[in-house]
């Protein structure tokens, strides 16, 4: 995965200003607008796709209708990913709370959650393997994949080359880590 920058509406201009070539795009825009239209503003500025966001795809969500729509979107984005020059689609690490990332649920931290995620990922991982795409989960404190170790436990269940981790250590910080992050960085990277 390439180094990237995401700063909301200012992403493209800031990336150019700071000399960071990678910026994210969304799976929704990619499917809705197509590859050429989605990439045009990036190419005009000399930028590349660093990741494709499909964060709404949350296997554990209790909002089944929403997740069916998100799975369809992901299934439509996977065949388009290679044409963007970026094979990485980032998805939610699983959360029984329908917010995905906004709130947590105690059931997330169980083996049952990992089993359910593995089963739910099976069809999209098979599709991703077919197209050479990587589904990437960013471990996040409020999701079932809340650490590098939990990602490894999930990977052991699916053993798919299409499943990857996108580790942003700042997603794992508690308040003290903001002031002295070195130990958390070392522990996460070693894990």
JOZI-V260731 format. One record per residue. OMEGA is omega in radians with two decimals (* if undefined). D_CENTER is the distance of its C-alpha to the mean C-alpha in Angstrom with 2 decimals. Layout:
omega=(OMEGA/OMEGA)
d_center=(D_CENTER/D_CENTER)
//
This chain:
omega=(-3.13/2.99/-3.11/-3.14/3.02/-3.14/3.11/-3.09/-3.09/-3.01/-3.03/-3.13/3.12/3.12/3.11/-3.11/-3.08/3.13/3.08/-3.00/-3.06/3.06/3.13/2.93/3.13/3.08/-3.13/3.13/-3.13/-3.14/-3.09/-2.99/-3.10/-3.05/-3.04/-3.11/3.13/-3.08/-3.07/-3.13/3.11/-3.10/3.09/-3.10/-3.13/-3.10/3.12/3.06/3.08/3.07/3.09/-3.07/3.00/-3.02/3.12/3.12/-3.03/-3.04/-3.04/-3.06/3.09/3.08/-3.01/-3.14/3.12/-3.11/3.05/3.10/-3.14/3.11/3.10/3.11/3.14/3.13/3.08/-3.12/-3.06/-3.13/-3.13/-2.99/-3.08/-3.12/3.11/-3.05/-3.12/-3.12/-3.02/3.04/-3.08/-3.11/3.09/3.13/3.09/-3.12/3.09/3.07/-3.05/3.11/-3.09/-3.09/-3.01/-3.12/-3.11/3.13/-3.09/-3.14/-3.14/-3.01/-3.12/3.03/3.10/3.12/3.13/3.11/3.13/3.10/3.14/3.14/-3.13/3.13/-3.01/-3.10/-3.13/3.04/3.09/3.10/3.12/3.10/-3.14/-3.07/-3.14/-3.12/3.11/3.01/-3.02/3.09/3.07/3.11/-3.07/-3.00/-3.06/-3.11/3.13/3.05/-2.99/-3.13/3.06/3.13/3.10/3.07/3.14/3.12/3.07/-3.10/3.10/3.12/-3.06/-3.14/-3.14/3.06/3.13/-3.14/-3.12/3.04/3.06/-3.00/2.99/-3.03/-3.13/3.06/-3.10/-3.11/2.83/-3.04/-3.11/-3.12/3.12/-3.10/-3.13/-3.02/-2.96/-3.09/3.11/3.09/-3.14/-3.11/-3.13/-3.11/3.11/-3.08/*)
d_center=(11.25/13.51/14.32/13.26/14.35/13.32/16.46/16.46/19.46/20.70/17.83/19.76/23.04/21.88/20.08/23.43/25.45/23.66/23.48/19.72/19.09/15.31/13.74/10.68/11.53/10.52/10.71/13.51/15.49/15.19/16.62/19.06/20.44/20.02/19.17/22.30/22.22/18.58/19.25/22.79/22.23/20.16/22.82/25.58/24.40/23.71/19.93/17.21/13.65/11.37/8.03/7.71/5.96/6.44/5.80/9.33/8.99/10.28/12.65/14.85/15.56/19.30/19.19/19.60/20.58/17.50/15.31/17.62/17.02/13.21/13.73/16.24/14.08/11.43/14.57/16.02/13.21/13.03/16.65/16.27/13.53/16.17/18.43/16.19/16.58/12.90/11.71/7.99/5.82/2.03/3.49/5.77/7.69/10.74/13.40/16.88/17.24/16.45/15.16/11.74/11.59/15.17/17.15/17.23/19.34/21.48/20.79/17.19/18.88/20.73/20.97/21.27/17.76/16.50/18.94/17.79/14.10/15.50/17.83/15.46/13.07/16.25/16.91/13.59/13.46/17.05/16.36/13.66/16.31/18.89/17.29/16.09/12.41/9.74/6.97/4.78/4.49/5.38/8.87/10.29/13.97/14.12/12.00/13.37/11.25/12.95/13.87/13.87/16.71/15.06/12.38/15.53/17.24/14.68/14.79/18.56/18.57/16.84/17.79/15.85/15.43/12.53/10.37/9.12/8.12/6.95/9.73/10.65/13.96/14.70/12.26/14.75/17.92/20.77/23.48/25.52/22.72/22.64/26.18/26.09/22.64/24.03/24.33/20.81/19.51/21.95/21.23/17.46/17.94/20.79/19.01)
//
